[in-house]
Amino acid sequence: MQFSFGLIVFIVLLLASAIRILKEYERGVVFRLGRVIGSKGPGIIFLIPLIDKMVKVSLRTVVMDVPPQDVITKDNVSVQVNAVLYFRVVDPNRSVIEVENYLFATSQLAQTTLRSIVGQVELDGLLMERDKINHQLQEIIDTHSDPWGVKVSLVEIKHIDLPEEMKRSMAKQAEAERERRAKIIAAEGEFQAAAKLTDAAKIIDQSPSALQLRFLQTLVEVSAEKNSTLVFPVPIDLFTPFIESQKKSLNS
């Protein structure tokens, strides 16, 4: 009785070790007596007990944070740069055979490549041409990880930490640039105002009566501001055009 019970337990354990269930995003790299016979899955996988060994590999995209790297740029500015890496396994066999730990290997490759690429550009290029640097990082990392069966789809620089003195210098530079633009805008406004005044002076010079009308309009605007009596000396020359016009009408 005890022998049969032990046999049943042994058979159950044997069947449990022979049957594996893989999810939709998983693949199993099967080794038979140390040799790879291929990858299987998803679904139910049958293994030969004590002969087959399976290594499970996930095909989902891995989002890996690249730790901050201390880098000296081409123009000798010390910065800290970190990034995020998106990759996934496209060949389960190579990800197990060609590299011991593809996650660790990809992380180290991303760190060294990030330091290398950032060290080849100047600070202004690092700040203004981030998309170009991201594309360059993606191409280099993907090329080196391809023999491992790993596809790098995207690399994004997350943060660039500058020294405090560099931040102050860039703030002063930005402030000077804003002041320069403000002065240019003010100068353009003065130029346009001067041009308009020149045009107005030409019109007044061609029509003396326009000056008298402008003077009277100014009196109306000033008197409307406060409830007070204002006395202005009015030169008799202002009425000369009107008097001459009246004389001409009477003579005709």
Phi and psi restraints in degrees (value plus and minus 20) as a CYANA .aco file:
   2 GLN   PHI     -85.1   -45.1
   2 GLN   PSI     -56.0   -16.0
   3 PHE   PHI     -85.0   -45.0
   3 PHE   PSI     -63.5   -23.5
   4 SER   PHI     -86.2   -46.2
   4 SER   PSI     -57.5   -17.5
   5 PHE   PHI     -84.9   -44.9
   5 PHE   PSI     -62.2   -22.2
   6 GLY   PHI     -84.5   -44.5
   6 GLY   PSI     -56.7   -16.7
   7 LEU   PHI     -85.0   -45.0
   7 LEU   PSI     -60.5   -20.5
   8 ILE   PHI     -84.2   -44.2
   8 ILE   PSI     -63.1   -23.1
   9 VAL   PHI     -82.2   -42.2
   9 VAL   PSI     -61.5   -21.5
  10 PHE   PHI     -82.9   -42.9
  10 PHE   PSI     -61.5   -21.5
  11 ILE   PHI     -86.1   -46.1
  11 ILE   PSI     -59.8   -19.8
  12 VAL   PHI     -84.0   -44.0
  12 VAL   PSI     -65.3   -25.3
  13 LEU   PHI     -83.8   -43.8
  13 LEU   PSI     -56.6   -16.6
  14 LEU   PHI     -86.1   -46.1
  14 LEU   PSI     -63.0   -23.0
  15 LEU   PHI     -87.7   -47.7
  15 LEU   PSI     -56.2   -16.2
  16 ALA   PHI     -84.6   -44.6
  16 ALA   PSI     -55.9   -15.9
  17 SER   PHI     -97.5   -57.5
  17 SER   PSI     -37.9     2.1
  18 ALA   PHI    -111.0   -71.0
  18 ALA   PSI     -40.5    -0.5
  19 ILE   PHI    -128.6   -88.6
  19 ILE   PSI     105.5   145.5
  20 ARG   PHI    -147.3  -107.3
  20 ARG   PSI     128.2   168.2
  21 ILE   PHI    -139.9   -99.9
  21 ILE   PSI     102.7   142.7
  22 LEU   PHI    -129.5   -89.5
  22 LEU   PSI     120.4   160.4
  23 LYS   PHI     -94.4   -54.4
  23 LYS   PSI     151.8   191.8
  24 GLU   PHI     -79.5   -39.5
  24 GLU   PSI     -54.9   -14.9
  25 TYR   PHI    -113.7   -73.7
  25 TYR   PSI     -10.8    29.2
  26 GLU   PHI    -133.0   -93.0
  26 GLU   PSI     129.3   169.3
  27 ARG   PHI    -152.5  -112.5
  27 ARG   PSI     129.8   169.8
  28 GLY   PHI    -135.2   -95.2
  28 GLY   PSI      99.6   139.6
  29 VAL   PHI    -106.4   -66.4
  29 VAL   PSI      96.2   136.2
  30 VAL   PHI    -119.4   -79.4
  30 VAL   PSI     107.8   147.8
  31 PHE   PHI    -127.3   -87.3
  31 PHE   PSI     108.4   148.4
  32 ARG   PHI    -136.3   -96.3
  32 ARG   PSI      90.7   130.7
  33 LEU   PHI      34.5    74.5
  33 LEU   PSI      18.4    58.4
  34 GLY   PHI      70.0   110.0
  34 GLY   PSI     -27.4    12.6
  35 ARG   PHI    -128.5   -88.5
  35 ARG   PSI     120.1   160.1
  36 VAL   PHI     -95.5   -55.5
  36 VAL   PSI     108.0   148.0
  37 ILE   PHI    -126.7   -86.7
  37 ILE   PSI     -21.0    19.0
  38 GLY   PHI     108.2   148.2
  38 GLY   PSI     158.7   198.7
  39 SER   PHI    -127.1   -87.1
  39 SER   PSI     124.1   164.1
  40 LYS   PHI    -149.3  -109.3
  40 LYS   PSI     140.8   180.8
  41 GLY   PHI      97.8   137.8
  41 GLY   PSI     148.8   188.8
  42 PRO   PHI    -104.3   -64.3
  42 PRO   PSI     158.4   198.4
  43 GLY   PHI      86.7   126.7
  43 GLY   PSI    -173.8  -133.8
  44 ILE   PHI    -105.2   -65.2
  44 ILE   PSI     110.4   150.4
  45 ILE   PHI    -138.2   -98.2
  45 ILE   PSI     113.0   153.0
  46 PHE   PHI    -127.1   -87.1
  46 PHE   PSI     106.1   146.1
  47 LEU   PHI    -136.9   -96.9
  47 LEU   PSI     131.0   171.0
  48 ILE   PHI    -102.9   -62.9
  48 ILE   PSI      97.3   137.3
  49 PRO   PHI     -77.8   -37.8
  49 PRO   PSI     120.1   160.1
  50 LEU   PHI      46.9    86.9
  50 LEU   PSI     -22.6    17.4
  51 ILE   PHI    -135.7   -95.7
  51 ILE   PSI     -66.0   -26.0
  52 ASP   PHI    -113.5   -73.5
  52 ASP   PSI     123.8   163.8
  53 LYS   PHI    -151.9  -111.9
  53 LYS   PSI     114.7   154.7
  54 MET   PHI    -137.1   -97.1
  54 MET   PSI     116.7   156.7
  55 VAL   PHI    -132.1   -92.1
  55 VAL   PSI     102.5   142.5
  56 LYS   PHI    -106.3   -66.3
  56 LYS   PSI     114.4   154.4
  57 VAL   PHI    -149.2  -109.2
  57 VAL   PSI     114.4   154.4
  58 SER   PHI    -112.5   -72.5
  58 SER   PSI     117.4   157.4
  59 LEU   PHI    -119.0   -79.0
  59 LEU   PSI     -16.3    23.7
  60 ARG   PHI     -92.8   -52.8
  60 ARG   PSI     135.4   175.4
  61 THR   PHI     -88.5   -48.5
  61 THR   PSI     111.4   151.4
  62 VAL   PHI    -119.9   -79.9
  62 VAL   PSI     109.5   149.5
  63 VAL   PHI    -123.4   -83.4
  63 VAL   PSI      90.6   130.6
  64 MET   PHI    -134.8   -94.8
  64 MET   PSI     111.0   151.0
  65 ASP   PHI    -108.1   -68.1
  65 ASP   PSI     101.1   141.1
  66 VAL   PHI    -104.9   -64.9
  66 VAL   PSI     100.6   140.6
  67 PRO   PHI     -80.9   -40.9
  67 PRO   PSI     136.1   176.1
  68 PRO   PHI     -77.7   -37.7
  68 PRO   PSI     114.3   154.3
  69 GLN   PHI    -135.2   -95.2
  69 GLN   PSI     111.4   151.4
  70 ASP   PHI    -100.5   -60.5
  70 ASP   PSI      98.0   138.0
  71 VAL   PHI    -152.4  -112.4
  71 VAL   PSI     123.9   163.9
  72 ILE   PHI    -126.4   -86.4
  72 ILE   PSI      98.9   138.9
  73 THR   PHI     -91.3   -51.3
  73 THR   PSI     156.1   196.1
  74 LYS   PHI     -83.6   -43.6
  74 LYS   PSI     -50.2   -10.2
  75 ASP   PHI    -116.6   -76.6
  75 ASP   PSI       6.8    46.8
  76 ASN   PHI      42.4    82.4
  76 ASN   PSI      23.5    63.5
  77 VAL   PHI    -131.5   -91.5
  77 VAL   PSI     106.4   146.4
  78 SER   PHI    -105.0   -65.0
  78 SER   PSI     103.2   143.2
  79 VAL   PHI    -154.7  -114.7
  79 VAL   PSI     141.8   181.8
  80 GLN   PHI    -134.7   -94.7
  80 GLN   PSI     107.3   147.3
  81 VAL   PHI    -148.8  -108.8
  81 VAL   PSI     112.0   152.0
  82 ASN   PHI    -144.9  -104.9
  82 ASN   PSI     145.2   185.2
  83 ALA   PHI    -170.0  -130.0
  83 ALA   PSI     152.6   192.6
  84 VAL   PHI    -146.9  -106.9
  84 VAL   PSI     120.7   160.7
  85 LEU   PHI    -142.5  -102.5
  85 LEU   PSI     112.6   152.6
  86 TYR   PHI    -135.9   -95.9
  86 TYR   PSI     102.1   142.1
  87 PHE   PHI    -173.4  -133.4
  87 PHE   PSI     145.8   185.8
  88 ARG   PHI    -173.4  -133.4
  88 ARG   PSI     141.3   181.3
  89 VAL   PHI    -103.8   -63.8
  89 VAL   PSI     106.7   146.7
  90 VAL   PHI    -129.3   -89.3
  90 VAL   PSI     -36.5     3.5
  91 ASP   PHI    -154.3  -114.3
  91 ASP   PSI      78.0   118.0
  92 PRO   PHI     -80.2   -40.2
  92 PRO   PSI     -55.3   -15.3
  93 ASN   PHI     -82.0   -42.0
  93 ASN   PSI     -69.5   -29.5
  94 ARG   PHI     -88.3   -48.3
  94 ARG   PSI     -52.3   -12.3
  95 SER   PHI     -85.5   -45.5
  95 SER   PSI     -41.5    -1.5
  96 VAL   PHI    -117.3   -77.3
  96 VAL   PSI     -58.2   -18.2
  97 ILE   PHI    -103.3   -63.3
  97 ILE   PSI     -63.6   -23.6
  98 GLU   PHI    -100.3   -60.3
  98 GLU   PSI     -40.0     0.0
  99 VAL   PHI    -163.6  -123.6
  99 VAL   PSI     126.2   166.2
 100 GLU   PHI     -89.3   -49.3
 100 GLU   PSI     -65.9   -25.9
 101 ASN   PHI    -162.1  -122.1
 101 ASN   PSI      80.9   120.9
 102 TYR   PHI     -87.5   -47.5
 102 TYR   PSI     -48.0    -8.0
 103 LEU   PHI     -86.6   -46.6
 103 LEU   PSI     -69.1   -29.1
 104 PHE   PHI     -86.3   -46.3
 104 PHE   PSI     -60.7   -20.7
 105 ALA   PHI     -84.6   -44.6
 105 ALA   PSI     -61.6   -21.6
 106 THR   PHI     -86.5   -46.5
 106 THR   PSI     -57.8   -17.8
 107 SER   PHI     -83.4   -43.4
 107 SER   PSI     -65.7   -25.7
 108 GLN   PHI     -85.6   -45.6
 108 GLN   PSI     -58.6   -18.6
 109 LEU   PHI     -84.0   -44.0
 109 LEU   PSI     -60.6   -20.6
 110 ALA   PHI     -84.5   -44.5
 110 ALA   PSI     -59.8   -19.8
 111 GLN   PHI     -86.4   -46.4
 111 GLN   PSI     -66.9   -26.9
 112 THR   PHI     -87.1   -47.1
 112 THR   PSI     -58.6   -18.6
 113 THR   PHI     -87.1   -47.1
 113 THR   PSI     -58.8   -18.8
 114 LEU   PHI     -81.7   -41.7
 114 LEU   PSI     -65.3   -25.3
 115 ARG   PHI     -83.3   -43.3
 115 ARG   PSI     -60.3   -20.3
 116 SER   PHI     -86.0   -46.0
 116 SER   PSI     -66.3   -26.3
 117 ILE   PHI     -90.7   -50.7
 117 ILE   PSI     -64.4   -24.4
 118 VAL   PHI     -84.5   -44.5
 118 VAL   PSI     -53.5   -13.5
 119 GLY   PHI     -89.7   -49.7
 119 GLY   PSI     -31.4     8.6
 120 GLN   PHI    -117.3   -77.3
 120 GLN   PSI     -23.5    16.5
 121 VAL   PHI    -138.5   -98.5
 121 VAL   PSI     138.0   178.0
 122 GLU   PHI    -103.4   -63.4
 122 GLU   PSI     146.0   186.0
 123 LEU   PHI     -81.5   -41.5
 123 LEU   PSI     -62.7   -22.7
 124 ASP   PHI     -81.0   -41.0
 124 ASP   PSI     -61.1   -21.1
 125 GLY   PHI     -86.0   -46.0
 125 GLY   PSI     -55.9   -15.9
 126 LEU   PHI     -85.6   -45.6
 126 LEU   PSI     -56.0   -16.0
 127 LEU   PHI    -101.6   -61.6
 127 LEU   PSI     -53.9   -13.9
 128 MET   PHI    -119.8   -79.8
 128 MET   PSI     -41.9    -1.9
 129 GLU   PHI    -136.8   -96.8
 129 GLU   PSI      27.3    67.3
 130 ARG   PHI     -86.6   -46.6
 130 ARG   PSI     -58.7   -18.7
 131 ASP   PHI     -81.7   -41.7
 131 ASP   PSI     -60.6   -20.6
 132 LYS   PHI     -84.4   -44.4
 132 LYS   PSI     -61.4   -21.4
 133 ILE   PHI     -88.1   -48.1
 133 ILE   PSI     -59.7   -19.7
 134 ASN   PHI     -79.5   -39.5
 134 ASN   PSI     -63.8   -23.8
 135 HIS   PHI     -84.8   -44.8
 135 HIS   PSI     -59.7   -19.7
 136 GLN   PHI     -85.9   -45.9
 136 GLN   PSI     -61.6   -21.6
 137 LEU   PHI     -81.8   -41.8
 137 LEU   PSI     -63.2   -23.2
 138 GLN   PHI     -81.9   -41.9
 138 GLN   PSI     -62.8   -22.8
 139 GLU   PHI     -85.0   -45.0
 139 GLU   PSI     -63.7   -23.7
 140 ILE   PHI     -87.9   -47.9
 140 ILE   PSI     -67.1   -27.1
 141 ILE   PHI     -85.2   -45.2
 141 ILE   PSI     -59.7   -19.7
 142 ASP   PHI     -85.4   -45.4
 142 ASP   PSI     -57.8   -17.8
 143 THR   PHI     -83.7   -43.7
 143 THR   PSI     -61.8   -21.8
 144 HIS   PHI     -98.2   -58.2
 144 HIS   PSI     -45.6    -5.6
 145 SER   PHI    -111.3   -71.3
 145 SER   PSI     -28.0    12.0
 146 ASP   PHI     -80.9   -40.9
 146 ASP   PSI     -60.2   -20.2
 147 PRO   PHI     -82.2   -42.2
 147 PRO   PSI     -37.8     2.2
 148 TRP   PHI    -109.2   -69.2
 148 TRP   PSI     -19.6    20.4
 149 GLY   PHI      56.2    96.2
 149 GLY   PSI       4.1    44.1
 150 VAL   PHI    -132.7   -92.7
 150 VAL   PSI     111.6   151.6
 151 LYS   PHI    -130.2   -90.2
 151 LYS   PSI      98.7   138.7
 152 VAL   PHI    -112.5   -72.5
 152 VAL   PSI      96.9   136.9
 153 SER   PHI    -114.9   -74.9
 153 SER   PSI     -47.4    -7.4
 154 LEU   PHI    -180.3  -140.3
 154 LEU   PSI     121.5   161.5
 155 VAL   PHI    -153.4  -113.4
 155 VAL   PSI     108.5   148.5
 156 GLU   PHI    -149.7  -109.7
 156 GLU   PSI     107.2   147.2
 157 ILE   PHI     -93.5   -53.5
 157 ILE   PSI     104.4   144.4
 158 LYS   PHI    -109.2   -69.2
 158 LYS   PSI     -69.0   -29.0
 159 HIS   PHI    -167.6  -127.6
 159 HIS   PSI     121.7   161.7
 160 ILE   PHI    -141.6  -101.6
 160 ILE   PSI      92.9   132.9
 161 ASP   PHI    -118.2   -78.2
 161 ASP   PSI      97.0   137.0
 162 LEU   PHI    -119.0   -79.0
 162 LEU   PSI     135.8   175.8
 163 PRO   PHI     -84.1   -44.1
 163 PRO   PSI     135.1   175.1
 164 GLU   PHI     -81.5   -41.5
 164 GLU   PSI     -60.7   -20.7
 165 GLU   PHI     -85.6   -45.6
 165 GLU   PSI     -52.9   -12.9
 166 MET   PHI     -90.7   -50.7
 166 MET   PSI     -57.2   -17.2
 167 LYS   PHI     -82.4   -42.4
 167 LYS   PSI     -63.1   -23.1
 168 ARG   PHI     -85.0   -45.0
 168 ARG   PSI     -60.2   -20.2
 169 SER   PHI     -84.0   -44.0
 169 SER   PSI     -61.7   -21.7
 170 MET   PHI     -88.8   -48.8
 170 MET   PSI     -52.9   -12.9
 171 ALA   PHI     -86.1   -46.1
 171 ALA   PSI     -62.1   -22.1
 172 LYS   PHI     -83.9   -43.9
 172 LYS   PSI     -59.9   -19.9
 173 GLN   PHI     -83.4   -43.4
 173 GLN   PSI     -62.7   -22.7
 174 ALA   PHI     -85.4   -45.4
 174 ALA   PSI     -59.0   -19.0
 175 GLU   PHI     -85.0   -45.0
 175 GLU   PSI     -61.9   -21.9
 176 ALA   PHI     -83.5   -43.5
 176 ALA   PSI     -57.5   -17.5
 177 GLU   PHI     -85.5   -45.5
 177 GLU   PSI     -60.8   -20.8
 178 ARG   PHI     -84.6   -44.6
 178 ARG   PSI     -60.6   -20.6
 179 GLU   PHI     -83.7   -43.7
 179 GLU   PSI     -60.3   -20.3
 180 ARG   PHI     -81.3   -41.3
 180 ARG   PSI     -64.5   -24.5
 181 ARG   PHI     -84.8   -44.8
 181 ARG   PSI     -59.7   -19.7
 182 ALA   PHI     -83.2   -43.2
 182 ALA   PSI     -60.3   -20.3
 183 LYS   PHI     -87.3   -47.3
 183 LYS   PSI     -58.3   -18.3
 184 ILE   PHI     -84.1   -44.1
 184 ILE   PSI     -63.2   -23.2
 185 ILE   PHI     -84.0   -44.0
 185 ILE   PSI     -62.4   -22.4
 186 ALA   PHI     -84.0   -44.0
 186 ALA   PSI     -60.7   -20.7
 187 ALA   PHI     -85.3   -45.3
 187 ALA   PSI     -59.5   -19.5
 188 GLU   PHI     -84.1   -44.1
 188 GLU   PSI     -58.2   -18.2
 189 GLY   PHI     -84.7   -44.7
 189 GLY   PSI     -61.6   -21.6
 190 GLU   PHI     -84.4   -44.4
 190 GLU   PSI     -58.8   -18.8
 191 PHE   PHI     -84.3   -44.3
 191 PHE   PSI     -64.2   -24.2
 192 GLN   PHI     -85.9   -45.9
 192 GLN   PSI     -58.7   -18.7
 193 ALA   PHI     -84.6   -44.6
 193 ALA   PSI     -60.6   -20.6
 194 ALA   PHI     -84.4   -44.4
 194 ALA   PSI     -57.8   -17.8
 195 ALA   PHI     -84.4   -44.4
 195 ALA   PSI     -62.0   -22.0
 196 LYS   PHI     -85.4   -45.4
 196 LYS   PSI     -60.5   -20.5
 197 LEU   PHI     -84.1   -44.1
 197 LEU   PSI     -56.7   -16.7
 198 THR   PHI     -84.0   -44.0
 198 THR   PSI     -62.3   -22.3
 199 ASP   PHI     -83.4   -43.4
 199 ASP   PSI     -60.3   -20.3
 200 ALA   PHI     -85.2   -45.2
 200 ALA   PSI     -59.1   -19.1
 201 ALA   PHI     -84.0   -44.0
 201 ALA   PSI     -56.9   -16.9
 202 LYS   PHI     -85.7   -45.7
 202 LYS   PSI     -60.8   -20.8
 203 ILE   PHI     -84.8   -44.8
 203 ILE   PSI     -63.4   -23.4
 204 ILE   PHI     -84.4   -44.4
 204 ILE   PSI     -58.5   -18.5
 205 ASP   PHI     -86.0   -46.0
 205 ASP   PSI     -53.7   -13.7
 206 GLN   PHI     -99.7   -59.7
 206 GLN   PSI     -45.5    -5.5
 207 SER   PHI    -151.8  -111.8
 207 SER   PSI      77.0   117.0
 208 PRO   PHI     -81.1   -41.1
 208 PRO   PSI     -49.5    -9.5
 209 SER   PHI     -85.7   -45.7
 209 SER   PSI     -44.1    -4.1
 210 ALA   PHI     -84.0   -44.0
 210 ALA   PSI     -53.1   -13.1
 211 LEU   PHI     -86.2   -46.2
 211 LEU   PSI     -61.6   -21.6
 212 GLN   PHI     -85.1   -45.1
 212 GLN   PSI     -59.9   -19.9
 213 LEU   PHI     -85.3   -45.3
 213 LEU   PSI     -58.7   -18.7
 214 ARG   PHI     -85.4   -45.4
 214 ARG   PSI     -58.8   -18.8
 215 PHE   PHI     -83.9   -43.9
 215 PHE   PSI     -64.5   -24.5
 216 LEU   PHI     -85.1   -45.1
 216 LEU   PSI     -57.6   -17.6
 217 GLN   PHI     -84.1   -44.1
 217 GLN   PSI     -58.4   -18.4
 218 THR   PHI     -84.7   -44.7
 218 THR   PSI     -59.3   -19.3
 219 LEU   PHI     -81.6   -41.6
 219 LEU   PSI     -60.8   -20.8
 220 VAL   PHI     -85.0   -45.0
 220 VAL   PSI     -62.4   -22.4
 221 GLU   PHI     -85.7   -45.7
 221 GLU   PSI     -59.8   -19.8
 222 VAL   PHI     -89.4   -49.4
 222 VAL   PSI     -60.8   -20.8
 223 SER   PHI     -89.5   -49.5
 223 SER   PSI     -41.9    -1.9
 224 ALA   PHI    -102.4   -62.4
 224 ALA   PSI     -30.1     9.9
 225 GLU   PHI     -96.8   -56.8
 225 GLU   PSI     -61.8   -21.8
 226 LYS   PHI    -153.0  -113.0
 226 LYS   PSI     131.9   171.9
 227 ASN   PHI    -104.8   -64.8
 227 ASN   PSI      54.1    94.1
 228 SER   PHI    -166.2  -126.2
 228 SER   PSI     143.2   183.2
 229 THR   PHI    -115.6   -75.6
 229 THR   PSI     105.5   145.5
 230 LEU   PHI    -135.1   -95.1
 230 LEU   PSI     114.5   154.5
 231 VAL   PHI    -133.1   -93.1
 231 VAL   PSI     102.4   142.4
 232 PHE   PHI    -138.6   -98.6
 232 PHE   PSI     113.6   153.6
 233 PRO   PHI     -91.9   -51.9
 233 PRO   PSI      99.7   139.7
 234 VAL   PHI    -121.3   -81.3
 234 VAL   PSI      96.4   136.4
 235 PRO   PHI     -86.3   -46.3
 235 PRO   PSI     121.4   161.4
 236 ILE   PHI     -85.5   -45.5
 236 ILE   PSI     -41.1    -1.1
 237 ASP   PHI     -83.4   -43.4
 237 ASP   PSI     -42.9    -2.9
 238 LEU   PHI     -85.3   -45.3
 238 LEU   PSI     -50.1   -10.1
 239 PHE   PHI    -113.5   -73.5
 239 PHE   PSI     -23.4    16.6
 240 THR   PHI     -79.4   -39.4
 240 THR   PSI     -66.1   -26.1
 241 PRO   PHI     -80.9   -40.9
 241 PRO   PSI     -57.4   -17.4
 242 PHE   PHI     -90.0   -50.0
 242 PHE   PSI     -58.5   -18.5
 243 ILE   PHI     -85.4   -45.4
 243 ILE   PSI     -64.4   -24.4
 244 GLU   PHI     -83.1   -43.1
 244 GLU   PSI     -59.0   -19.0
 245 SER   PHI     -84.6   -44.6
 245 SER   PSI     -55.7   -15.7
 246 GLN   PHI     -88.8   -48.8
 246 GLN   PSI     -59.5   -19.5
 247 LYS   PHI     -83.0   -43.0
 247 LYS   PSI     -63.3   -23.3
 248 LYS   PHI     -81.9   -41.9
 248 LYS   PSI     -58.9   -18.9
 249 SER   PHI     -88.4   -48.4
 249 SER   PSI     -55.0   -15.0
 250 LEU   PHI     -92.1   -52.1
 250 LEU   PSI     -60.1   -20.1
 251 ASN   PHI     -88.0   -48.0
 251 ASN   PSI     -51.0   -11.0
